[in-house]
Amino acid sequence: MSEVKLAAEQRTEFGKGAARRTRRAGKIPAVLYGHGSDPQHLALPALEFARVVREHGQNAVLTLDFGSGAELALTKTVTTHPLKNYIEHVDLLLVKRGEKVTVEVPVVITGEAAPGTLLTQDLTTLQVEADALNIPDQVELSIAGVTAGTQINAAEVPLPSGTTLVTDPAALVLAVNAAPTAEQMEAEIDAEGAGVVEEAPETSQD
């Protein structure tokens, strides 16, 4: 993952009203913390940051340009409005070059399992440790030709060089089972309907 340069401004106003004013000005309220330093309250350009997240994911590493200097930061939490889908707030973690960080990365399934199978994915992300400037965008897991009865644990997911698994190695990532036949599905529907008694229509009484 490449590092991205982004302008940052110090915020001196706090609270919900100040946050709304920041967003109306086309910026996102953010907090930078880490390495035992006091949290820094920042404003980031909204359009530029949204593009960074879209292109680099939520583990994007930013070079925050303050004009008088720069800091390296990892995007830790992006809070999005539940209805309007705009970014409300960002938490950033101060990092140093060569530092190892622990992050969640998506597991992307590739290939097609054997015919007549059904895939169940238990984990969509894995927690890994990686160099702050070499965080993988994702990890890929091929299921090409995998047969029914196969289970793949976290330890079996290939990781890029320099990346270490933090998730429990025995955690189930996915299972490939035999897909139910049409007869089995019909039998299940029949079983679900068995014992159901329809209520008799009410009759009016004079």
C-alpha positions in Angstrom: 0.0 0.0 0.0 1.5 3.3 -1.0 1.5 6.3 1.3 -0.7 9.3 0.3 0.0 12.9 1.0 -3.0 14.9 2.5 -3.3 18.4 3.8 -4.3 18.6 7.5 -5.3 21.6 9.7 -5.4 21.8 13.4 -8.9 22.3 14.9 -9.4 24.6 17.8 -13.2 24.2 18.1 -14.8 21.0 19.5 -18.2 19.6 20.1 -21.1 18.7 17.7 -21.7 22.2 16.5 -18.0 22.7 15.7 -18.0 19.3 13.9 -21.0 20.3 11.8 -19.3 23.6 10.8 -16.2 21.7 9.8 -18.2 19.4 7.6 -20.1 22.3 6.0 -16.7 23.8 5.1 -16.0 20.6 3.1 -13.7 19.0 5.7 -13.8 16.0 8.0 -13.2 16.2 11.8 -10.4 13.8 12.7 -8.3 12.9 15.8 -4.6 11.8 15.5 -3.2 9.9 18.5 -0.5 7.4 19.4 3.1 7.1 20.7 2.0 8.5 24.0 1.4 12.0 22.5 -1.6 14.1 23.3 -4.4 13.7 20.8 -4.4 16.2 18.0 -7.7 17.4 16.6 -7.6 17.9 12.9 -9.6 18.8 9.8 -9.0 16.8 6.6 -10.3 17.7 3.1 -13.4 15.6 2.6 -13.3 14.9 -1.1 -9.6 14.0 -1.1 -9.9 11.7 2.0 -13.0 10.0 0.5 -11.0 9.3 -2.6 -8.1 7.9 -0.6 -10.4 5.5 1.2 -12.1 4.5 -2.1 -8.8 3.8 -3.8 -6.7 2.5 -0.9 -9.2 1.1 1.6 -9.6 1.9 5.3 -6.0 0.9 6.2 -4.7 3.8 4.1 -1.4 5.3 5.3 -1.4 9.1 5.1 1.4 11.6 5.1 -0.3 14.5 6.9 1.0 17.8 5.7 0.6 20.6 8.3 2.5 23.1 6.2 5.2 23.5 8.7 5.9 19.7 8.9 4.4 16.3 8.3 3.3 13.2 10.3 2.8 9.6 9.1 -0.6 8.2 10.1 -2.6 5.0 9.7 -6.4 5.3 9.1 -7.9 3.3 12.0 -11.6 4.1 12.1 -13.8 5.8 9.6 -17.3 6.7 10.9 -19.9 7.1 8.2 -23.4 8.6 8.5 -25.8 5.6 8.6 -28.4 7.2 6.2 -26.6 9.8 4.2 -23.4 7.8 3.7 -21.0 10.7 4.1 -17.9 10.4 6.4 -18.6 12.0 9.8 -15.3 11.4 11.6 -11.9 9.7 11.3 -9.5 8.3 13.9 -5.9 8.3 12.9 -2.9 6.4 14.5 0.5 8.1 14.5 3.1 5.7 13.1 6.8 5.7 12.3 8.6 4.3 9.2 9.6 0.7 9.8 7.0 0.3 12.6 4.8 -2.8 12.7 1.0 -2.3 13.0 -1.9 -4.6 13.5 -4.8 -4.2 11.1 -7.8 -6.0 9.6 -7.5 -6.9 6.0 -10.3 -8.3 3.7 -10.3 -11.9 2.6 -11.1 -12.1 -1.1 -12.3 -15.5 -2.4 -11.1 -16.4 -5.9 -11.9 -19.3 -8.2 -14.9 -21.7 -8.3 -15.3 -24.7 -6.0 -16.2 -28.1 -7.4 -19.7 -28.4 -9.0 -22.5 -29.3 -6.6 -21.0 -27.5 -3.6 -22.1 -24.6 -1.4 -19.6 -22.2 0.2 -20.0 -20.7 3.7 -17.6 -18.0 4.6 -17.2 -17.5 8.3 -14.5 -14.8 8.3 -14.4 -11.9 5.8 -11.3 -10.3 7.3 -8.1 -11.4 9.0 -6.2 -9.5 11.6 -2.5 -9.3 10.6 0.7 -7.6 11.6 2.6 -5.8 8.8 5.0 -2.9 8.2 3.0 0.3 8.3 4.0 1.2 4.7 3.5 -2.4 3.4 0.0 -3.2 4.6 -1.7 -5.5 2.1 -4.9 -4.2 0.5 -6.4 -7.7 0.8 -5.4 -11.4 1.0 -6.7 -13.8 -1.6 -7.8 -17.3 -1.0 -8.3 -19.6 -4.1 -11.0 -22.3 -3.8 -10.6 -23.4 -7.4 -11.7 -27.1 -7.6 -12.1 -27.4 -3.8 -14.4 -30.4 -3.1 -17.3 -30.8 -0.6 -16.1 -31.4 3.0 -13.2 -29.0 2.8 -12.6 -26.5 5.6 -10.0 -23.8 5.4 -8.6 -22.2 8.6 -6.9 -18.9 9.0 -3.4 -20.5 9.1 -4.0 -21.8 5.6 -4.7 -18.4 4.0 -1.6 -17.3 2.0 -0.1 -14.1 3.3 2.3 -11.7 1.6 6.0 -11.7 2.7 6.5 -9.7 5.8 2.9 -10.1 7.0 2.2 -12.2 10.1 -1.2 -13.7 11.1 -2.7 -12.4 14.4 -6.1 -14.0 14.1 -6.3 -17.4 15.8 -4.7 -19.8 13.3 -7.4 -22.4 14.0 -10.3 -19.9 13.3 -12.5 -21.2 10.4 -12.4 -19.0 7.4 -14.7 -21.0 5.1 -16.3 -24.4 4.6 -17.3 -26.1 1.4 -20.3 -28.3 1.7 -22.3 -30.4 -0.6 -25.2 -28.4 -2.0 -28.6 -29.8 -1.2 -30.4 -31.6 -4.0 -33.8 -30.6 -5.3 -35.3 -33.6 -3.5 -33.7 -32.7 -0.2 -35.0 -29.1 -0.5 -38.5 -30.3 -1.3 -38.4 -32.7 1.7 -37.3 -29.8 3.9 -40.2 -27.7 2.7 -42.6 -30.5 3.3 -41.2 -31.1 6.8 -41.6 -27.4 7.6 -45.2 -27.5 6.5 -46.1 -30.6 8.4 -48.3 -30.1 11.4 -49.4 -26.7 10.3 -53.2 -26.4 10.9 -55.0 -23.7 9.0 -57.6 -21.8 11.0 -61.1 -22.3 9.9 -62.8 -19.2 8.6 -65.0 -17.5 11.1 -68.7 -17.7 10.4 -71.0 -15.0 11.3 -73.9 -15.6 13.7 -77.2 -13.8 13.5 
